[in-house]
Amino acid sequence: MSDQQLDVLVFGSAIIDFICYTPRLPRAGETLHGHRFQQGYGGKGANQCVAAARLGSQTALIAKLGDDSFGNDYRRQLQAEHIDVQHVQQLAGQTTGIAQIAVSDAGENNIIIVVGANNLLSVSDVSNAAEHFNRAKVLICQLETPLEATLFALRQFKGVSIVNAAPALAETPTALLQQCSILCVNETEAALMTGMSSIDTVSDANNAIRRLIELGANTVIITLGKFGAVCGKKEEPEKFEHVTAPQVPDNLVVDTTGAGDAFIGALAHNLAKYPKNKLTQHIEAACKIASKSVQLPGTQASFPHA
């Protein structure tokens, strides 16, 4: 793939998902009977890469896996998705990251991650993949891997960069906000980053965007689930645009896990393929992909193909 244009480069996590489907989410200390178990491929980095690849982008992933059966399986899976895995490394003595996910019948979820080998993604991995950084159109990063390496990756990249600041940090480094072209978070993450008690309305989202721009962000997108997304830019600090999402009837919502990653992957794909389109057009296209993903079970398994 070295002689081809690279649309989307992802620097981030790869995690195996262990998903339990249950009538509702358990309370603290409670044991529930689930009615189905599924093992899948996850991790925000790999998810977003797969989402972009399925839509037709030429993609590459820089990630760490354990030298175990999960890592072997994951690398083969990425290759089957036509993702460049030249810089997906399996580390001796390390375990592949895992996520324990509970999904209720209403489609809500909670997740515990143990990142394992993902913790060893480093600055040197950016340097080793310099060729990819030089020719990719869009870079995606998240916060499931070490922050120092992510910041270095953003500094080295000259194209459009997206940071999905998840898991969110209450004290988000100013450098992270300043280095990325686009900061994309959901309403819960945005509330934590801005110190707001909650973000329940479009107006709340506008206020959060205003605050994130004051903190140093360039362009901010806050996703609002079934209510779409809101965006704003530093150069127009009082202009906020709300993009609605296709309405999916409640009875068709199967699993919301990974919908945010489907959105990010689709956003990156559209930015790379249609650079002259408006940001709101990219967001609208990404909302459509996310709304399709919630109608199927699983994470990557729910991502649509072009």
QUIKA-V593041 format. One record per residue. N is the residue number from 1. RES is the residue in three letters. PHI is phi as a letter, one per 20 degrees, with the letter a starting at -180 (* if undefined). NEAR is the number of other ideal C-beta (glycine too) atoms within 12 Angstrom. D_CENTER is the distance of its C-alpha to the mean C-alpha in Angstrom with 2 decimals. Layout:
# QUIKA-V593041
n = <N/N>
res = <RES/RES>
phi = <PHI/PHI>
near = <NEAR/NEAR>
d_center = <D_CENTER/D_CENTER>
This chain:
# QUIKA-V593041
n = <1/2/3/4/5/6/7/8/9/10/11/12/13/14/15/16/17/18/19/20/21/22/23/24/25/26/27/28/29/30/31/32/33/34/35/36/37/38/39/40/41/42/43/44/45/46/47/48/49/50/51/52/53/54/55/56/57/58/59/60/61/62/63/64/65/66/67/68/69/70/71/72/73/74/75/76/77/78/79/80/81/82/83/84/85/86/87/88/89/90/91/92/93/94/95/96/97/98/99/100/101/102/103/104/105/106/107/108/109/110/111/112/113/114/115/116/117/118/119/120/121/122/123/124/125/126/127/128/129/130/131/132/133/134/135/136/137/138/139/140/141/142/143/144/145/146/147/148/149/150/151/152/153/154/155/156/157/158/159/160/161/162/163/164/165/166/167/168/169/170/171/172/173/174/175/176/177/178/179/180/181/182/183/184/185/186/187/188/189/190/191/192/193/194/195/196/197/198/199/200/201/202/203/204/205/206/207/208/209/210/211/212/213/214/215/216/217/218/219/220/221/222/223/224/225/226/227/228/229/230/231/232/233/234/235/236/237/238/239/240/241/242/243/244/245/246/247/248/249/250/251/252/253/254/255/256/257/258/259/260/261/262/263/264/265/266/267/268/269/270/271/272/273/274/275/276/277/278/279/280/281/282/283/284/285/286/287/288/289/290/291/292/293/294/295/296/297/298/299/300/301/302/303/304/305/306>
res = <MET/SER/ASP/GLN/GLN/LEU/ASP/VAL/LEU/VAL/PHE/GLY/SER/ALA/ILE/ILE/ASP/PHE/ILE/CYS/TYR/THR/PRO/ARG/LEU/PRO/ARG/ALA/GLY/GLU/THR/LEU/HIS/GLY/HIS/ARG/PHE/GLN/GLN/GLY/TYR/GLY/GLY/LYS/GLY/ALA/ASN/GLN/CYS/VAL/ALA/ALA/ALA/ARG/LEU/GLY/SER/GLN/THR/ALA/LEU/ILE/ALA/LYS/LEU/GLY/ASP/ASP/SER/PHE/GLY/ASN/ASP/TYR/ARG/ARG/GLN/LEU/GLN/ALA/GLU/HIS/ILE/ASP/VAL/GLN/HIS/VAL/GLN/GLN/LEU/ALA/GLY/GLN/THR/THR/GLY/ILE/ALA/GLN/ILE/ALA/VAL/SER/ASP/ALA/GLY/GLU/ASN/ASN/ILE/ILE/ILE/VAL/VAL/GLY/ALA/ASN/ASN/LEU/LEU/SER/VAL/SER/ASP/VAL/SER/ASN/ALA/ALA/GLU/HIS/PHE/ASN/ARG/ALA/LYS/VAL/LEU/ILE/CYS/GLN/LEU/GLU/THR/PRO/LEU/GLU/ALA/THR/LEU/PHE/ALA/LEU/ARG/GLN/PHE/LYS/GLY/VAL/SER/ILE/VAL/ASN/ALA/ALA/PRO/ALA/LEU/ALA/GLU/THR/PRO/THR/ALA/LEU/LEU/GLN/GLN/CYS/SER/ILE/LEU/CYS/VAL/ASN/GLU/THR/GLU/ALA/ALA/LEU/MET/THR/GLY/MET/SER/SER/ILE/ASP/THR/VAL/SER/ASP/ALA/ASN/ASN/ALA/ILE/ARG/ARG/LEU/ILE/GLU/LEU/GLY/ALA/ASN/THR/VAL/ILE/ILE/THR/LEU/GLY/LYS/PHE/GLY/ALA/VAL/CYS/GLY/LYS/LYS/GLU/GLU/PRO/GLU/LYS/PHE/GLU/HIS/VAL/THR/ALA/PRO/GLN/VAL/PRO/ASP/ASN/LEU/VAL/VAL/ASP/THR/THR/GLY/ALA/GLY/ASP/ALA/PHE/ILE/GLY/ALA/LEU/ALA/HIS/ASN/LEU/ALA/LYS/TYR/PRO/LYS/ASN/LYS/LEU/THR/GLN/HIS/ILE/GLU/ALA/ALA/CYS/LYS/ILE/ALA/SER/LYS/SER/VAL/GLN/LEU/PRO/GLY/THR/GLN/ALA/SER/PHE/PRO/HIS/ALA>
phi = <*/f/e/d/f/d/f/c/d/d/d/r/e/c/c/e/e/d/d/d/e/b/g/b/f/f/e/g/m/e/d/d/e/e/d/a/c/b/d/b/d/b/n/g/f/f/g/f/f/f/g/f/f/f/e/o/f/f/c/b/c/d/b/c/c/f/e/b/f/f/f/g/f/f/f/f/f/f/f/f/e/m/e/f/d/g/d/d/d/e/d/f/m/d/e/f/f/c/c/d/c/d/c/e/f/e/n/f/b/c/b/d/d/c/f/l/g/g/f/d/f/c/g/f/f/f/f/f/d/g/f/f/f/f/d/f/e/c/d/d/c/c/d/e/c/g/f/g/f/f/f/f/g/f/f/e/e/d/e/e/d/d/d/e/f/b/f/f/d/f/d/f/g/g/g/f/f/f/f/e/f/c/d/c/b/e/f/f/f/f/f/f/f/d/m/f/f/a/c/d/c/f/f/g/f/g/f/f/f/g/f/f/f/f/f/p/f/e/c/c/c/d/e/c/m/f/e/n/b/c/c/b/c/g/f/c/f/d/d/c/c/d/d/f/d/g/e/d/g/g/f/d/e/e/a/e/g/n/f/f/f/f/f/f/f/f/g/f/g/f/f/f/e/c/f/e/f/f/g/f/f/f/f/g/f/f/f/f/f/f/f/f/f/f/e/c/f/n/e/g/f/e/f/f/e/f>
near = <23/14/8/17/22/36/37/48/50/57/54/48/49/53/46/40/43/29/37/32/29/27/18/21/22/21/11/7/6/12/11/18/13/22/16/18/19/27/25/35/45/48/50/52/54/52/54/56/55/51/50/51/41/31/38/24/39/31/46/42/55/50/54/42/43/33/21/22/16/32/36/18/21/47/33/18/33/35/21/16/36/25/42/34/33/23/38/42/29/29/25/14/12/23/26/41/40/33/39/24/35/34/42/25/22/19/31/25/34/22/30/19/29/24/34/33/38/45/25/29/43/28/24/20/34/31/19/22/36/21/22/39/31/19/26/41/34/45/49/59/49/52/39/43/44/27/29/22/35/43/29/30/44/38/23/30/35/19/29/32/41/54/52/47/44/39/26/32/24/15/15/34/23/18/19/35/34/23/30/41/32/42/48/52/45/37/36/27/35/45/25/26/39/36/19/27/14/17/34/19/17/24/18/26/39/30/29/42/45/27/29/46/31/20/27/22/40/31/37/48/48/51/44/38/29/25/27/32/46/41/42/37/26/25/12/17/19/15/20/29/28/27/33/20/30/22/17/26/13/15/10/18/29/31/37/36/41/46/45/44/51/46/50/53/54/52/50/54/43/39/39/36/27/25/19/11/18/17/35/26/22/37/38/29/35/47/39/31/42/45/34/30/44/40/29/30/29/34/41/45/29/38/43/30/22/19>
d_center = <23.72/25.03/27.13/24.50/22.22/18.63/16.33/12.85/12.56/9.65/10.74/9.13/9.49/11.15/12.48/15.03/14.78/18.13/18.13/21.21/22.07/24.47/26.46/24.87/22.91/25.38/26.98/27.58/29.99/30.01/30.01/29.16/29.89/26.94/27.76/25.31/23.29/20.71/19.19/16.08/13.53/10.17/8.20/4.48/6.03/8.37/6.69/5.13/8.59/10.46/9.47/10.79/13.62/14.81/15.28/17.47/15.85/17.27/14.48/14.69/12.83/14.16/13.89/16.46/17.81/20.96/24.26/24.51/24.53/20.86/20.06/22.57/21.19/17.56/18.79/20.94/18.22/16.10/19.41/20.12/17.01/18.67/16.19/18.05/18.16/20.80/18.84/17.45/20.12/21.61/23.31/26.68/27.14/23.47/21.67/18.42/15.79/15.99/14.61/17.27/16.21/18.75/18.52/21.41/23.43/22.18/18.59/17.52/15.97/15.99/14.44/15.95/14.48/16.87/15.10/18.32/18.29/14.87/16.98/19.03/16.71/18.99/20.37/22.53/19.68/18.95/22.69/23.05/20.55/22.24/23.05/19.46/18.75/21.94/21.32/17.68/17.18/13.55/11.64/7.93/7.76/6.43/9.29/9.77/12.21/15.31/15.24/18.30/16.86/13.77/16.36/18.59/16.10/15.59/19.39/20.16/18.18/20.24/18.16/15.46/12.63/9.39/8.35/5.61/8.46/7.62/9.97/11.94/15.21/18.36/19.81/17.12/18.85/20.17/19.53/15.73/16.11/18.76/17.36/14.34/15.24/12.63/11.17/8.76/8.98/10.42/14.15/14.42/12.46/14.47/17.61/17.31/16.77/19.71/21.98/22.30/23.39/21.15/19.74/21.44/22.44/21.65/24.17/22.37/19.17/21.46/22.90/19.61/18.72/22.27/21.92/18.73/20.57/23.58/21.67/20.85/17.79/18.51/16.54/14.58/12.72/12.76/11.69/14.58/14.00/17.13/18.40/16.01/14.86/16.90/16.87/19.30/20.38/22.44/25.21/25.71/25.12/26.71/25.26/22.46/21.46/20.38/18.94/19.69/17.92/20.06/21.75/21.28/24.27/23.69/25.48/22.99/19.89/19.51/16.17/13.30/11.18/7.92/8.84/6.08/3.83/7.29/7.63/5.38/7.02/10.13/10.23/10.29/12.74/14.89/15.06/16.24/18.59/19.98/20.12/23.10/21.54/20.99/17.68/18.56/19.01/15.55/14.20/16.76/15.78/12.08/13.57/15.83/13.33/11.52/15.14/16.12/13.55/14.92/18.32/17.86/17.49/14.99/11.34/11.47/15.04/14.32/12.61/15.47/17.27/18.74>
